[in-house]
Amino acid sequence: MLKDFFITCSGADKKLLDTCSEGEQTKFVGIGATVFFTAAMAFIAGSYALYTVFDNVYAAVFFGFIWGLLIFNLDRFIVSTIRKRDSFSAEFLQATPRIVLAVIIAIVISKPLEIKIFEKEINTVLLKEKNAMALNNKKEVSNYFKTDLDKNKTQIDSLKSETAKKEKEVNALYATYITEAEGTKGTMKLGKGPVYKEKIAKHDLARSEFETLKKQNDAKILDLESQNKKLQTDLDKKVSETQPVIDGFDGLMARINALNSLPWLPSFFIMLLFLAIETSPIIAKLLSPKGEYDFKLQDLETALKTTISQDVYQRELLLRTTNGMSEKVYGDIADDREIFNRQRMGVKTLMELQSERFIEKQKQTL
């Protein structure tokens, strides 16, 4: 049963192959097994590649199965359409387009499997890229909000500086009227005289202005700090909203690019392995001499070609003979006087009827 299945996979004529030797059948069993297992690897590779796209097991398996059937059909077609010829150059020329197609299929199959084999290394590369993207994203978002944040910070610093300057002025006036009362500066007289009262009045006025200014500036600073907190919240929200996009940066194209950033030699040898598997049935057919199956198939094809050629020639000959006979028969009929007179009378009657009909139409138009 397994033998019959692999022979079917090889694309050979089973009835014809049953008449061949056991060794000839074994050769086609090997070719069919290669075609089948290549399709199985294509199914696995396609399912994994599509899983990275759809992120759904059932969808990936379904489309992977379709992809495996497509590769199976292509491989079976490639192998079954190669015919052994008397010249190796003619065989190679015939096989060249099929070899090119096999190379393309091998590359397409090998790439997803390479991604799976080097998954840990690829994840490391992707992690580094995601971290760099996260930092760049945060930097870009921060730059977007930076203008407003810097503007608010400048205003806060200006308000604090203005308050501190006024406080310093009040403190200086306080020190002035205290030293005046102590007699250590100013008029150098101990006691609270007119100058002292003038200086303490200036201090009280400045202190009142300071308290009013501080209250106003503190309210403005509180409002600006509230705005800064809102901007910071918006910044953090923007970063958190864009982070899932960065976290999801592990699709098929990202993994292929990450694979290309790894050392190329291991990946190259894996591709060569699949290339050898995919082209092995074609190479085996090219290098192997004509076998029993090839001779029998050639015999059937040439016999069919000869039969068709004979049928075409006989139909052409029959057509020429029939045309010649028909020309002679109608020539003899044309010479028959009785048939000629009967035809002549019929035409005359028809023309008379047409003439009468024409006259009636002309009368109706008058």
C-alpha angles and dihedrals in degrees: 000000000000089000092053090048093053091046088054089050090053091060093233125145100261096200091050092044091052088066091055130085124278092251092055090050091049090055092057092043088059092048091049092048090053091051092049097048091045088056090047090053089047089053092052093044093045093048092052093046092049091046088061087053103042099024086214123113097208095048091045093050092046096050090038089057090051089049091050091051090050092052090045091053093047094048092046090050092048093051097041095050096056110101126193112242136185093253124058091209090056090049092048092048089051092049097045097088089045092050090051090051090048090052091052091049091048092052092047092049096044098050098068091044090051088053090053094045093051094037096126093050091045091050089054091052091046091049091055091047092048092050091050091047091049091052092046091047092051090047092051093047090047090051089052091057095032096092094057093041093050091046092052092045091052091051092048092050090048092051092047090048091050091050093047091049091052091046090052090051091051091049090050091052090047091054090047097056093041093054089045090055091047091048093233095118140012111029090002089227121130115234141045104292132158093286091052091051091049092051095046089050089055089048093050092049092049090046091052090050089047093053092048091046092046092050092050094044093046089054091049091046091049090051092048092047088050089052090049091052090051091048090049090049090050090048093051090045091051091050092048091048093053095042095080089058089055092044089053092054094113103093127134096276092047090051092047090052090047090050090052090055090059123083107292100216100077091045090048093054092049089052089049089052093055090042089056092047093048096047097038096092091050093046090047091053092047095048098040118088121241109290135201092270092052092052093048092046090049090049091053093046095048091045090052091046091051092048092050091047090051092048092051092048092048092050091051091047091048090050093051092047093047092048090051093049092048092052091053093047093050090044091057091047091052090058092053107107097198093056090046093054092047091051090047093054092049093053091047092053091049093051091050091053091049091050093051091048091051092052091051092053091050091052091051091055094054 
